[in-house]
Amino acid sequence: MKSLHATKHELANASTQLDLLEEGVRDRLSLPLFQQKMQQADLYPLLATGVEILQINVGKMCNQVCKHCHVDAGPDRKEIMTRETMEQCLAALAASDIPTVDLTGGAPEMNPHFRWFVEECHKLGRHVIVRCNLTIIVANPKYHDLPEFYRDHGVEVVSSLPFYNADKTDRQRGTGVFKDSIRALQMLNAVGYGQEGTGLKLNLVYNPAGAFMPGSQEGLKRQFKRVLKDEFGIEFNDLYAITNMPVSRYLDYLFSSGNFDSYMEKLVNAFNPTAARGVMCRNTISVSWDGYLFDCDFNQMLDLPVESRVPQHISLFNAEALNNRDIVLHQHCYGCTAGSGSSCGGTTA
């Protein structure tokens, strides 16, 4: 079995992460592998229900280096989706009835073709979601008009905010992030986001700052709404509580802090068949920065492409094959099926 003290360089290797997850669960913890758990729940194979969301990672470049980031994004990452690959994504959209485009990164706004791509998706009549880290809006004058750009194209903004105070937020995302995030939220509010009657959706994402699962999504939402409104005058629509996945930087944290065993045991013991039935991969396709197709962005980071019977690049997009595919599963999937479940849209059960 691989050392529990694997280096960060080793953990950057997807196959090493997969081996560590499988061997840790099976050999050391003596817990059932995820596939076995799904078989016991009569949920294997897990079948797609159609493609309703095309989630596109337009690049791993980011102005932040967050401790929990499963993408391992940062300012030094060079992987950026080209305009040619974006055109292939647009062709796939035009040839299908997929209603929603979910743009992510890194900081997706740092892709030089980002605004053009949003405009083209909007022209196709698709609902566009942008996963914005907030600080990008205030990071540089060239991004200061993003709230207006989003408003003009009816973009739904989904933003990570680890907590409603500076201490916990900055510890997870970097010094000064909370202050800049608050300013960005105020700028979004100023153009109508999160305001009743505007139709401009502003949703927040909460990730736990340690080796534990998130609390009640509704309870967290009430706390965030009260504190952000009372202390900063900020309003938002919804809050998504998302379980940290044992992938990339967070997996490194679990090993370096000695929390891997206990965290995986928590996830496995909290397996919820109802949450498993509602996982996001069943109605989502994830597109990597270089155009390859995955069942979700976690599979993307672990280099687990869609099943081999299905064309695996966006240039070969086949809606019928994707709509009827089997989902590729591994041990990290316990993160999406524990407790109330977890997806890019929050809890699933």
N, C-alpha and C positions, 0 to 999 in steps of 0.2 A: 504493500500500500504506500502511496506517496506521503511524503512527510507533511505533518500538520503545520510545519513552519515553512511552507512554500513561499518563495519570494514573490514580490509584486510583479516582477518580470514573468515569472512562471504563471501567476494567476491571470496575466494578460492573455495567456494562451487558452483558447476556448476548450480544446480537448482536455487540457489539464483541469480546468474547472469542472468539466463534466465527470472526469474520473474521480476527482475529490468528492463531489457530491454523491455519486453512486456508491463508491467504496465506503464513504463515511456512514451513509444510511444503512447499507446492506451489511458490511463487515464489522464495523465498530459498534454501531448503535443497535444492530439486529432489528431494524424496523423494516416494514414492508416497502418495497420499491413502489414508486407512484403507479406504474402500470398495474401492479398487483392490487393496489387499493382501488383503482378504477374498475378492475375486473370484479372485485368483491361487491362494488356498488352497481354492477351491471351497466357500466358506462364505458366499456372498452370493446371495440375501438370508439373513440370520441369523434363524432361526425360533425362536419361543418353544417351550418343551417342556411348558408348563403353568404354573400359578401355585401354588407351594408356600409362598411367603413374601409377606405383605403388609407392606411396610416403610412406616411412617407417620411423617412428620416433624410432630410436634405443636407446633412453634414454633421460631423462630430466636433467642429470648431465651436468653442464657447468662451464667453468672457469670465466664466466662473469655473471653479474646480471643487465641486461639492463632494463631501465625504461619502455620501450614499449613492452616487451616480452609477447606475448600471451600464451606462454607455461609455464610461471612462472618458467623458468629454473634457475639453479644456482649450486654452489659447494655443497650445502647441500642436493640436490635431490638424492634419491637412486634408482629411477625407471630406470632400465637398461634392455634392451631386452636380453634374454638368447640365447644361441646358439641353443637350441631346437626350439625356436620360429623363429629364423633366418632360420633354416633348413626347417621349414614349409613354410616360405616365398619363399625359393628357389624351393620347390616342386610346389608351385603355379605358379611360373614363368616358370618352366620346362613344366608344363601342359597347358600353355597358350602361346599366341603370343604377350604378352605385351612387347613393345620394350624398355621402359625406366624405370629405377629404380632411384628414387629421395630420397636420404638419408638425414635425418634431425635429429634435437635434440631439446634442448640442443646443446652441441658440440658433433656431432656424433662420432668424433675421440676418445672420451673418453671411448667409449664402448670397453671392452677388446677384443671383437671378431670382431671389425670393419674392420681391414685389411683383415682378412680371408674372411669376408662377401663380401667385394669389389672384391676380387680375384675370388670368386665363381660366383658372378653376371657377371663378365667379361668373365669367362669361358663359361657361358651360351649365350654369344654373346649379352648381353644387354648393352645399353648405360647407363652409371652410372653418375648421378649428385650428388655432395656432397655440402651441404649448410654449408660452412665453415665460422666461425666467424673471421678468419684471425689471431687473437691474439693467438689462440691455437698453431699455427705453431712456434711461438717464445717463448711460455710459458714455455717449458721444453725441454731439449735436446732430449728426446725420440720422440719428434714431429718434429724436425728440418728437417728430410728427407721426410716429407709429400709431398713437391712439386715434388720430384723425384718419389715417390710412385704414386702420381696422374698421372704424365706424363706417367709412364710405363704401366698404366692400362687405359689410354685414358679417364680419368675422367674429366667431365666438372665441373669446380669450380664456384659456385655462392656464393658471399660474401657480407655481409652487410657492408656498409660504409655510415653512416648517412649524412656526409658532407665532403667537401674537405678541411676542416680546423679543427684544434684541438679543438677549443672552442665548437662548436656545437656537434662534435662527442663525446668528453669526457663528456659533460653534459648529453648526452643520454645513454652512454655505460660505463662510468667510467674513472677515471683519468689514463692517459697514454695509453688509447686504440688507439687513433689516431696514435701516434708514432709507436706502435707495429704493427698496421694495415699496415702502409706505409712500414715498414720493410718486413712484410710478402708478400705484393704485389710485392716488388722488388725481393724477393726470387722466387716467382712464375714466374715473367718475366724472371728471369735468366735461367730458365729451358725451356723457350719457351712459357709459357702461355701469351695469349693476343698478341702474335707476329704474324704478317701476314705470312701465308704459313705453319704454324706449325699444324694447326687443333686443337690446344689446347685452348679450350674456357675458358675465364675468364670473368665472368659477375658480375657486382656490383648491389646491392640493396639499394635503397634510401627509407627511411621512414621519413615522416615529424616529426619534433621535438616538435610540439605543437598540439593544437586542430584544425587542418586545413587539407584540402586535398592536395595531392601533385600537383605541377605545371606540366607543359608540360613535358612528358617523354623525348621527343626529345631535348627540350631545356635544360633540366637538364643534359642529356647525353653530349651535346656539352660543357657545362660549366665544368663538371667533367673531360672530356677528355683534355680540354685545360689546366686547372689548374694542374691536376695531372702530365701531361706530362711536362709542363713548369717548375714546382717547384720541382718535384721528379723523373722525367724521367720514369713515370709509364704509361703503356699502358694496355688497356683492350678492350674487344669486344663490350659488350652491357651494358646498364644500365636499370634496372627495377624500375619504380616508383610504390610503393605499398602503398595503403591506410591503415592507422592503424585501426585495427578492435577493436570494443568496447568489448574486452574480457580480462579477467584476469588483469594484471598490468596496461594496458592502460585504462581499464574500471575504475579501482581504481583511476587512475590519473584524468579521466574525472569528477568523483564525487568529489574528494578532491579539485580540482581546480575550481569547479563550472561551468565546461564546458559541462556537459553531455547534457543538453537540446539543447544548440546551435549546438553542434556537430551532434547530431542525426537529428536535423532539416536540417542541411546542407546535410547530407547523403540522407535523404528521398526526399528532394526537388530536389536533383541532380540525382534521379533515371533515368537510361538510359536503355530502353528496348533492344537496340543493345548490350550494355555491358552485360545485363542479359542473352542474348542468348549465349554469349561466355564464361560464367564462367567456371573455371577450374574443378569444381566438376563434370561436365558432362563427362569428359574423364579421370578422376583420381579416384583412390581409396587410401585412407589414412589408414595406419596400425599403431595402437598404439604400445607402447613398450611391451605390454602384448598380442599382436596379434589380437586385436579386430578391426573391419572394420568400417570405417566412410567415408562419402562423401568427406570430406576435413579435414585438420588438425584443422580448427576452430571448426567444429562440434565435432572433437575429444576432444578438450579442454573443450567443453561444455557438453560432455557426451551425444551426440546425434548420436547414431549408425545408420548404414544403415537401411532402412525400414525393418519391421519385417518379410516380406515375403522372405527375402534374408538371407542365412546363415551369421552369424555375427562374425565369427572367421576365421582367415586365415587357420586354420587346416581343415575347411569345405569349402574351396574356390570353388566357382561355377561361372565360367566365364560367362556362359549364363545368369544366374540370375542377376549378377552384370551389365552386358551389357544392360539389359532391365529394370533396376530399376527406381523408382521415387526418386528424390533427396529430402532429408529432409531439410526443410527450417525453418528459424526463423529470428528474427529482426536484428541480426548481419549481415545477408546476404546483408543488404543495403550497407555495406562497400565494397562489391565486385561489386556492380551494380551502384555505383554513378559515375557521370562524365564519364571519359574515361574508367571506369572499373578498376578492380584490380585483379591480380592473382599472383601466385608464379612466373609467367613469365612476370609480368608487366601488362600494360594496355591491355584491351580486345576489345576496340572499337575505 
